[in-house]
Amino acid sequence: MEVVVRPKRQVTLPKEICRQLKITPGDTLEISLEDSKLVARPKKKIALEALSEIQQAFKRSGITEEELQQAGHLVRRKLLRSRHAAKA
């Protein structure tokens, strides 16, 4: 498929490409150059891939979601205590 670059460097994505990638008006694309090729990826897809990688890393580490949440709560409590103590 071909697209035309307009005077303000704008292009219109073909409807079929948008349908296949589930891109809708208002979505954000990440654009990069890879080996002299323009690559555009839907930002939501990138976020989902990152989330999947994070989930896999946690599985490999053996840390459960509950353990992570408990550790986060503990750190938050310590930070709040130290901030409250600093104000007193």
CYANA upper distance limits for C-alpha pairs under 8 A (distance plus 0.5 A):
  1 MET  CA     14 PRO  CA      8.42
  3 VAL  CA     11 VAL  CA      6.84
  3 VAL  CA     12 THR  CA      7.15
  3 VAL  CA     13 LEU  CA      7.73
  3 VAL  CA     14 PRO  CA      8.34
  4 VAL  CA     11 VAL  CA      6.52
  4 VAL  CA     12 THR  CA      8.12
  5 VAL  CA      9 ARG  CA      5.90
  5 VAL  CA     10 GLN  CA      6.01
  5 VAL  CA     11 VAL  CA      5.64
  6 ARG  CA     10 GLN  CA      5.60
  6 ARG  CA     11 VAL  CA      6.83
 13 LEU  CA     17 ILE  CA      7.31
 13 LEU  CA     18 CYS  CA      7.25
 14 PRO  CA     18 CYS  CA      6.99
 15 LYS  CA     19 ARG  CA      6.60
 16 GLU  CA     20 GLN  CA      6.68
 17 ILE  CA     21 LEU  CA      6.67
 18 CYS  CA     22 LYS  CA      6.11
 18 CYS  CA     23 ILE  CA      5.23
 18 CYS  CA     24 THR  CA      7.39
 19 ARG  CA     23 ILE  CA      6.93
 21 LEU  CA     42 PRO  CA      8.00
 23 ILE  CA     27 ASP  CA      6.81
 23 ILE  CA     42 PRO  CA      7.42
 27 ASP  CA     42 PRO  CA      7.76
 27 ASP  CA     43 LYS  CA      8.05
 28 THR  CA     42 PRO  CA      6.67
 28 THR  CA     43 LYS  CA      6.01
 28 THR  CA     44 LYS  CA      8.21
 29 LEU  CA     40 ALA  CA      6.53
 29 LEU  CA     41 ARG  CA      5.85
 29 LEU  CA     42 PRO  CA      4.96
 29 LEU  CA     43 LYS  CA      5.61
 30 GLU  CA     40 ALA  CA      6.03
 30 GLU  CA     41 ARG  CA      5.67
 30 GLU  CA     42 PRO  CA      6.74
 30 GLU  CA     43 LYS  CA      6.27
 31 ILE  CA     38 LEU  CA      7.50
 31 ILE  CA     39 VAL  CA      6.07
 31 ILE  CA     40 ALA  CA      4.90
 31 ILE  CA     41 ARG  CA      6.99
 32 SER  CA     38 LEU  CA      6.43
 32 SER  CA     39 VAL  CA      5.77
 32 SER  CA     40 ALA  CA      7.09
 33 LEU  CA     37 LYS  CA      5.84
 33 LEU  CA     38 LEU  CA      5.35
 33 LEU  CA     39 VAL  CA      6.48
 34 GLU  CA     38 LEU  CA      7.07
 34 GLU  CA     39 VAL  CA      7.26
 41 ARG  CA     45 LYS  CA      7.77
 41 ARG  CA     46 ILE  CA      7.76
 42 PRO  CA     46 ILE  CA      7.17
 43 LYS  CA     47 ALA  CA      6.78
 44 LYS  CA     48 LEU  CA      6.71
 45 LYS  CA     49 GLU  CA      6.65
 46 ILE  CA     50 ALA  CA      6.67
 47 ALA  CA     51 LEU  CA      6.67
 48 LEU  CA     52 SER  CA      6.68
 49 GLU  CA     53 GLU  CA      6.78
 50 ALA  CA     54 ILE  CA      6.73
 51 LEU  CA     55 GLN  CA      6.67
 52 SER  CA     56 GLN  CA      6.71
 53 GLU  CA     57 ALA  CA      6.67
 54 ILE  CA     58 PHE  CA      6.82
 55 GLN  CA     59 LYS  CA      6.83
 56 GLN  CA     60 ARG  CA      6.74
 57 ALA  CA     61 SER  CA      6.66
 58 PHE  CA     62 GLY  CA      6.74
 58 PHE  CA     63 ILE  CA      6.29
 58 PHE  CA     64 THR  CA      7.65
 59 LYS  CA     63 ILE  CA      7.32
 59 LYS  CA     64 THR  CA      8.11
 63 ILE  CA     67 GLU  CA      6.81
 63 ILE  CA     68 LEU  CA      7.34
 64 THR  CA     68 LEU  CA      6.84
 65 GLU  CA     69 GLN  CA      6.68
 66 GLU  CA     70 GLN  CA      6.63
 67 GLU  CA     71 ALA  CA      6.65
 68 LEU  CA     72 GLY  CA      6.66
 69 GLN  CA     73 HIS  CA      6.68
 70 GLN  CA     74 LEU  CA      6.71
 71 ALA  CA     75 VAL  CA      6.72
 72 GLY  CA     76 ARG  CA      6.61
 73 HIS  CA     77 ARG  CA      6.64
 74 LEU  CA     78 LYS  CA      6.78
 75 VAL  CA     79 LEU  CA      6.69
 76 ARG  CA     80 LEU  CA      6.65
 77 ARG  CA     81 ARG  CA      6.62
 78 LYS  CA     82 SER  CA      6.65
 79 LEU  CA     83 ARG  CA      6.61
 80 LEU  CA     84 HIS  CA      6.51
 81 ARG  CA     85 ALA  CA      6.49
 82 SER  CA     86 ALA  CA      6.59
 83 ARG  CA     87 LYS  CA      6.95
 84 HIS  CA     88 ALA  CA      7.00
